[in-house]
Amino acid sequence: MTLFLRSRSARIVATVPCVLAASLIVVAVGAAPAFASCVPQPPLAQAIATGPVVFVGLVTATSDGNRTAQVNVEAVWKGPSLPATVQVNGSLVHGENVMTSVDRRFHVGERYLFIPRGDQSGPVFEDTACSPTTVYDVTMARFAPAQPRGPSPSTPGLHASSRESSTRGWLIGVIALVAALLVASGVMLRRRRGKAHP
């Protein structure tokens, strides 16, 4: 009888810390920030069929807390021609100190099947954790078109588009300067003619 009571007491003593630990876990989990729920994603085949842009790319660099990825485009499955390098923003907001519950984080050296939401043509894409974008594996090749396209060398990329805008600005400046010089020389010529013929 005494042995039974001791055994029962030992069980009670052993059970109390377990209950306390479980309570702390529940409180901690309850106090944690809630994660936003995304709309359930369709099967991958359906997401590819309905997505306006689908491409396979390798992440070569990240920034903004791994939420912005520089991506080498390897194969375009759907959508417009893409340059060799694009940028994918995995958040709706930007800034190291600003985060949302739907931020997607990328990993350098990882290959992804990108299915960004919306009708986007690049070279910058907006994406979140609620899009069908996923880490690529070889089994997904069965969903690829018969002849996937590679990146187009004639399609302006990130750096090309910035170079084009700076070149355009430089040309506008030169044209404005030439026009100003022509107007000034015309005015001077008229004045000289006026002085020569009083």
C-alpha positions in Angstrom: 0.0 0.0 0.0 2.8 2.4 0.9 4.5 1.5 -2.4 1.4 2.3 -4.3 1.0 5.8 -2.7 4.7 6.5 -3.4 4.3 5.5 -7.0 1.2 7.6 -7.3 2.9 10.6 -5.7 5.8 10.2 -8.1 3.4 10.2 -11.0 1.8 13.4 -9.8 5.1 15.1 -9.2 6.3 14.0 -12.7 3.1 15.1 -14.3 3.0 18.7 -12.9 6.1 20.0 -14.8 4.8 18.5 -18.0 1.5 20.3 -17.7 3.3 23.6 -16.9 5.6 23.2 -19.9 2.6 22.5 -22.1 0.8 25.6 -20.8 3.9 27.7 -21.5 4.0 26.4 -25.0 0.4 27.2 -25.6 0.8 30.7 -24.2 3.9 31.3 -26.3 2.2 30.1 -29.5 -0.8 32.2 -28.7 1.3 35.2 -28.2 3.2 34.7 -31.5 2.1 36.9 -34.4 -0.5 35.3 -36.6 0.5 34.4 -40.2 -1.9 35.6 -42.9 -3.6 32.7 -44.6 -3.4 32.5 -48.4 -6.1 31.3 -50.7 -5.4 27.5 -51.3 -3.3 27.1 -54.4 -4.6 25.0 -57.3 -2.7 21.9 -58.4 0.6 22.9 -60.1 -0.6 21.8 -63.6 -3.6 24.1 -63.3 -1.4 27.0 -61.9 0.9 26.7 -64.9 -2.1 26.5 -67.3 -3.7 29.6 -65.9 -0.6 31.7 -65.1 0.2 34.3 -67.7 4.0 34.1 -67.1 5.8 30.9 -66.2 9.6 30.5 -66.2 12.4 28.6 -64.6 15.2 30.6 -63.1 18.3 30.4 -60.8 18.6 32.9 -58.0 22.1 34.4 -58.1 21.8 37.2 -55.5 19.3 38.5 -53.0 18.7 41.7 -51.1 16.0 43.3 -48.8 16.3 40.4 -46.3 16.3 37.8 -49.1 12.9 39.1 -50.3 14.3 40.5 -53.6 16.1 38.1 -56.0 18.2 38.6 -59.1 17.3 35.7 -61.3 19.1 34.1 -64.3 16.3 33.0 -66.6 16.9 29.5 -67.9 13.6 28.6 -69.6 10.5 30.5 -70.5 7.4 28.2 -70.4 4.7 30.9 -70.9 4.5 34.6 -71.5 6.5 37.2 -73.3 10.2 37.0 -74.1 12.4 37.6 -71.1 15.9 38.9 -70.8 18.7 36.8 -69.4 18.4 38.4 -66.0 15.2 39.6 -64.2 14.3 40.8 -60.7 11.7 39.2 -58.5 10.3 41.1 -55.5 8.9 38.7 -53.0 7.1 41.3 -50.9 4.4 44.0 -51.5 6.5 46.4 -49.4 10.2 47.2 -49.4 12.6 48.1 -46.7 14.7 46.1 -44.2 12.5 47.1 -41.2 9.2 46.5 -43.0 7.8 42.9 -43.2 4.5 41.3 -44.0 3.1 37.8 -43.3 3.1 37.0 -47.0 6.7 37.8 -47.8 8.5 35.2 -49.9 12.2 34.7 -49.2 14.6 33.4 -51.8 17.8 31.4 -51.4 20.9 32.0 -53.6 21.8 29.0 -55.7 18.2 27.7 -55.6 16.2 27.1 -58.8 12.6 28.1 -58.8 9.6 27.6 -61.1 8.3 31.2 -61.1 4.6 31.8 -61.6 4.1 35.4 -60.5 0.6 36.7 -60.1 -1.0 39.1 -62.5 -0.2 40.1 -66.0 3.5 41.1 -65.7 6.0 41.3 -68.5 9.3 42.0 -66.6 12.1 42.6 -66.2 10.8 43.2 -62.7 8.2 40.9 -61.2 6.1 41.1 -58.1 5.6 37.9 -56.2 4.5 36.8 -52.7 4.3 33.6 -50.6 0.7 33.4 -51.8 1.7 32.8 -55.5 2.2 29.4 -57.0 5.9 30.0 -57.4 7.8 27.0 -56.0 11.3 25.5 -55.7 11.9 23.6 -59.0 12.6 19.9 -59.2 13.1 17.7 -62.3 9.7 16.0 -61.9 8.1 19.4 -62.9 9.6 19.0 -66.4 6.6 17.0 -67.4 4.5 20.2 -67.2 6.9 22.1 -69.6 5.8 22.9 -73.1 7.2 20.8 -75.9 9.8 23.5 -76.8 10.5 25.9 -73.9 12.2 29.1 -74.9 15.4 30.5 -73.6 16.0 34.1 -72.6 16.0 36.5 -75.5 19.2 38.5 -76.0 17.2 41.3 -77.8 14.9 41.8 -74.8 16.1 44.7 -72.6 17.1 43.5 -69.1 17.4 45.3 -65.9 20.7 47.0 -66.7 19.9 47.5 -70.3 16.7 49.4 -69.5 18.5 51.7 -67.1 21.2 52.3 -69.7 18.5 53.1 -72.3 16.8 55.7 -70.0 20.1 57.4 -69.2 21.1 57.5 -72.9 17.7 58.9 -73.8 18.1 61.6 -71.2 21.6 62.5 -72.5 20.3 62.8 -76.1 17.5 65.1 -75.0 20.0 67.3 -73.2 22.2 67.5 -76.3 19.3 68.3 -78.6 18.1 71.1 -76.2 21.7 72.5 -76.1 22.0 72.5 -79.9 18.5 74.2 -80.2 19.5 76.9 -77.7 22.8 77.6 -79.6 20.9 77.8 -82.9 18.4 80.3 -81.5 21.2 82.4 -79.9 23.2 82.4 -83.2 20.1 83.5 -85.1 19.4 86.4 -82.8 23.1 87.5 -83.0 23.0 87.3 -86.8 19.8 89.5 -87.0 21.4 92.1 -84.8 24.5 92.2 -87.0 22.3 92.6 -90.1 20.4 95.4 -88.4 23.6 97.3 -87.5 24.9 96.9 -91.1 21.7 98.4 -92.6 20.6 101.3 -90.5 
